[in-house]
Amino acid sequence: MSHTKFDIFVGTTSGMIKGLKIGRVKKENKIKNLQNVSLITETDKVTRMAWGDNEQKILVACSGYKDNKVKIFDTESAVLKDWFSCNIGTGAISGVSQYGSSILTSAKTGEVCLWTEGKGEQLIKTEHNLNRMCHSREHTNLIATGGEENNKLRVFDLEMQKPIFSAKDLPHDWLCLSRSISISDINFLPGNLIVTVGKYGNIHLYDPRRQRRPTIDMTVRDEAWTCLDITPKEKHIIVGSTKGKLNLVDLRQPGTVLNTYKGFIGGVTGVACSKTNPYVASVSLDRYLRIHHIHTKECLKSIYLTSKLSSLVMKSDICIEIGYEDGTEN
């Protein structure tokens, strides 16, 4: 087990980080806790996870009542290599990423900080109630932030340490009432496009080069989106909701909700897409990790993990093999 190369890493609300090697059948799945349970405290609740060094490291943001920290695991050995306290800002860590040889974090109170060898420097101060900070893979000097109500989508240049784009309020509705925007998750799409989802069912696609309002303005009634990830297909994303819905969304005009992936009982808390193969992995409050085929909608794997799951990262080149056990696909 110690030399197992894991395909997926998941974080839990209890603070455990688990590595999973997906087998052909259920009995071939390998699951390992990356830390001893006795070392986990109430300050280790996992809020965000991200890859570092081209998937050679796993960055795990942990938040407790009074303390935030970032843990760094080595992907190959699945061993904790380093950790540091994040004592700038309060509230949970809402984003974590690697920026050069340093680590970038954002706090709920709006502080975006750069950490080098455990020492922090505040680069940016945005609004309170910051729900998400997303780092662009294409342009590593850019981040996008957003959160509740007045914390609209903003794009910051880390080198200049100032905003270069700020979203404009949405047009009023047919009753001439203002429309609230809440951002639960953000991601960059190729070509400088940015997509956001929120708790009022909104899915917005922005093109900062064209206009400050979204070019795609979708609302799915009675859904509260919690997370998203981009698929290998251009302008297609996967979104998850508090009601346990997982959907494929086409962001080409006029914007369409496509596939629905089934099997969920609890709300979806995290989603990750393979960058090369048509797979989407998700975790939810029902404590299951599920892997669906994006095109066929088939649930390829469903693994119960005993803990409440909050986030995950998946290898970009993961390949799922399907075997048969007692005549049933697993």
HELIX and SHEET records of a PDB file:
HELIX    1   1 LYS A   26  GLU A   28  5                                   3    
HELIX    2   2 VAL A   37  LEU A   39  5                                   3    
HELIX    3   3 GLU A   42  ASP A   44  5                                   3    
SHEET    1   A 4 LYS A  30  ASN A  33  0                                        
SHEET    2   A 4 ILE A  17  LYS A  21 -1                                        
SHEET    3   A 4 ILE A   8  THR A  12 -1                                        
SHEET    4   A 4 LEU A 309  MET A 314 -1                                        
SHEET    1   B 4 VAL A  46  GLY A  52  0                                        
SHEET    2   B 4 LYS A  57  SER A  63 -1                                        
SHEET    3   B 4 ASN A  68  ASP A  74 -1                                        
SHEET    4   B 4 VAL A  79  SER A  85 -1                                        
SHEET    1   C 4 ILE A  93  TYR A  99  0                                        
SHEET    2   C 4 SER A 102  ALA A 107 -1                                        
SHEET    3   C 4 GLU A 111  THR A 116 -1                                        
SHEET    4   C 4 LYS A 119  LYS A 125 -1                                        
SHEET    1   D 4 LEU A 130  HIS A 135  0                                        
SHEET    2   D 4 LEU A 142  GLY A 147 -1                                        
SHEET    3   D 4 ARG A 154  ASP A 157 -1                                        
SHEET    4   D 4 LYS A 162  SER A 166 -1                                        
SHEET    1   E 4 ASP A 185  LEU A 189  0                                        
SHEET    2   E 4 LEU A 193  VAL A 197 -1                                        
SHEET    3   E 4 ASN A 202  TYR A 206 -1                                        
SHEET    4   E 4 ILE A 216  THR A 219 -1                                        
SHEET    1   F 4 TRP A 225  ILE A 230  0                                        
SHEET    2   F 4 HIS A 236  SER A 241 -1                                        
SHEET    3   F 4 LEU A 246  ASP A 250 -1                                        
SHEET    4   F 4 THR A 256  TYR A 261 -1                                        
SHEET    1   G 4 VAL A 268  CYS A 273  0                                        
SHEET    2   G 4 TYR A 279  SER A 284 -1                                        
SHEET    3   G 4 TYR A 288  HIS A 293 -1                                        
SHEET    4   G 4 CYS A 299  TYR A 304 -1                                        
SHEET    1   H 2 TYR A 324  GLU A 325  0                                        
SHEET    2   H 2 THR A 328  GLU A 329 -1                                        
END                                                                             
